[in-house]
Amino acid sequence: MQDGTQTATLTEDEQFKEFKRIKRMEEAKANVLKIECDCLSPYTDKTSLKETCKTANSLEIGAIVVFPNYVKACVNALGKDPQVSLIAAVSYPYGEETTEVKAAAVKRAVKDGVDEVEVCAPTAFLRDGNLAYFKKECKKIKKAGKNCAVRVILDCSILSEKELYKAAVTAADAGINCLRLNGADGETVGKIKSAVKGKCLIKADKADSVTSFTTLCTMGADTVSCTQALNLAQYILKEAETE
């Protein structure tokens, strides 16, 4: 009788531990889905991208971000049943090309097979206060993307808080799906999140530790771009499994 009770108790304890492990893994996988792997280094090549695609697929991170000329190679590397989204970064990092050039690049990226497109905002025009130009550009690149989600990249290290706020609201009102805030800290992410009033998603960058990743997500980032995304994802999953 005593042994039977002890066995039952142990079984219940084991079931509870497994339940907690499953919940930890679910939470970890949800966090990994918020991670996007930035492959926008000038040292990136097709060989390294192929390995990145393979690992990203196995980890099921949120997305891989590449230059437009690598889209086709990544589509092939990810295979017929990709577990991650593929994003092309157009006019990165300063957005100096004309709207027509950007729109053409967006169309090409969509044709090549991307899931989403990030387009760098015309930083110089935003600093000049030319929001009319920026609004027209947002609408044109949105149209060029057809059914593909289109994001706009804003450089928080160059734009003032006022310029950033106006640009974010303008892009959100123009129907842009997501804002990538390059160089934004948690406070800035929170302010822009509040400013756009749910009209678009917010993406932060440079979260290469669990602490910075958690902080940015807590402040309102829906996704976070990391150069060490794969290592971060592996760490989060491993910690959840062994905790």
N, C-alpha and C positions, 0 to 999 in steps of 0.2 A: 504494500500500500504506500509506504514511504517512498520506495524506489519509483513507483509509478508516478507519484506526485512530482518528484524531482525531475524525472524525464520530461513530463509535460511542461514543467516550468522552463527547463532548458530549451525545449522546442519553441516555446513562446518567445523566449529571449532571442533565439536565433532568427525567428521570423521578424521580430521587431527590428533587429539589427539590419536584416536584409531590406526591410521596408525603408529604414533611414538611408541606407546606401543607395537605393533606387531613387529616392527623393533628392539626394545630393547629386547624383548623376544627371537627373533631369534638370536641376538648376544649373549645373556645370555646362551641359549641352546648350541650354538657353543662352548662357553667357558667351559660349564659343560662337554661337550664331551671330552675335553682335560684333565679332572680330573680323576685320577686313585686312588682308595682306597686301601691303603696298609694295609693288614691284616697279617703282618709278625711278630707280637708280640708273645712272648712265652706264653702270657696270653690268646691268642685267643682260643676259643673253638667252637664246632659245634653249640651250642645254639646262641651265639653272631653272628656267621657267617650267620646263617639263617636269623636273623633280618637285618643284613647288606645287604644281597642279596635282601631281600624284599624292603628295602628303596632305595637301589641303582637302582633297577629296576624301581621304581616309579619316581626317579629323572632323570633316563636315563643318568647317568654319563658314562665316557668312559670305565672304566674297574674296576675289583676287582682283586687284586693280593694276592695269598694264597700259603701256602706250599703245595707240591705235595700230601701229605696224606689227604688233605681236598678237593681235586678236585671233587671227586664223590659226596660228601655231598653238595657242592656248585652247581653242575650241577642239582641235584635234587631240591635244594632250588630255583634256578633261573627259573625252569619250562621249558615248551616246547617252549615258545616264549620269550627268554631272551632279555632284552633291553640293556644289558651291556655285554662286553667281559669278559671272565674268563682267567686269566693268572696264570701260576704256576711258582714260583721262585725256581729254582734248585740250589743246592750247595750254598745256601745263609748262611752267608754273605761273606765268604772269598774265596770260590772256591777251597777248599783244596782237594776235591775228585779227583780221576783219571778221565781221559777223558772217559774211558769205563763206569765208574759208572755214570757219567753225561749223557752220551748218552743213557744208559739204563733208567735213570730217565725221560729223555725227551720222549722216546718212550712210557713209561708207562703213562705219563701225557697226551700225545696225545690220547692214547687208552681210557683213562678215560674221555676225552671230553673237554679238554681246547681249547681255541681259539689261544692262543699264549704261548710261554715259554720264561722265562728269566733265563739265566744261568750265574752264577757268574764266572768271568774270574779267571784264576789261578794267583792270585796276587803275590805270591812269585816268580813264573816264570817270570812274567813281570818285577819285580824289579831286577831280575838277567839278564834281557835283552834277555831272551830266546823267541824271537818272532816266531821262527820256530815251537816250540812246540805249542804256542798259535794259530798260523795260522792253524795248523793241527787240533787242537781241535775245532776251529770255523767251519771248514769244516765238521768234524765228527758230531757235534751236529746239524748242519744245515741239514745234510743228515738224521739224526735220527728224525728230526722234520717233515720230508716229506713235505706235503703241508702247514704245520702250520708255522706261522711267528715265527722266533727265534730271541731273543734279547740277548745281552751280557751286564752284569753289570760290570762297572768299578768303583773302589773305589778311588775317587778323594782325600780323606783325607790321603791316604797311598802312592799313586803313585805321583811321581814328575811330573811337567808339561811336561817334555820331555818324560817320560815313558807313561804318559797318551796320549799324542799326537800320539806316535808311535803305541800304542795299538789300539787307535781309528781308525787310518788309516788302520792298519792290518785287523781289524775286518770288516771294511767297504769293503775292497778289497776282503775279503773272502766270501762276500755275506750275511753277517748278516743284518737283517732287521732294527734293532733299537739298539741304545746304551743307556743304563741307566747310567747316571752319578751321582752316589751317592755322596752327599756332595759338589756338584759343585755350585759355585755362578754364577751370571749372566754373568760375564766376561768370565769365563771358558766355559760356555755353548756356548757363541758366538764364541770363538776360535775353539772349537771342531766342531761346526756347519760348520764353514768355512773350516776346515781341511778335512772333509769327502766329501765335494763337492757334496752334494745331493745324495750320494750313499746309505745313510740310514737315518732313523729318529733319533731324539734326545729326550730323556726323562730325565727330571730333577726330583729332589725330595725335600721333606721337605718344600713345599709351603703351610703353614697353615694360610695364610692371603691373602686377595685380593691383597694387595700391592706386596707381594713376588711372588704370582702367576702371576700377570701381568708383573712384571719385568722379570721373567724367560721366559715367552712366548714371550715378546718383544725381548729378546736377542737370541731367536731361538729355544726354546724348543717346540716340537710338542705336547708333553703330559707332565703332571706334576703329580708326585706321592705325596699323602698327607695322613698323619695319621688321620687328621680331614676332610677328603674329603667330607663326607656327609654334615657336618655342612657348609663347604665352598660352596658347590653346592646349598644348601638351601638358604644361604645368597645371593648368586648371583642372583638366580631366584626371590627371594622376592624383592630385590632392583629394579630389572627390572620391576616387576609388579606394584610396588607402587610409582615409581619415578614420 
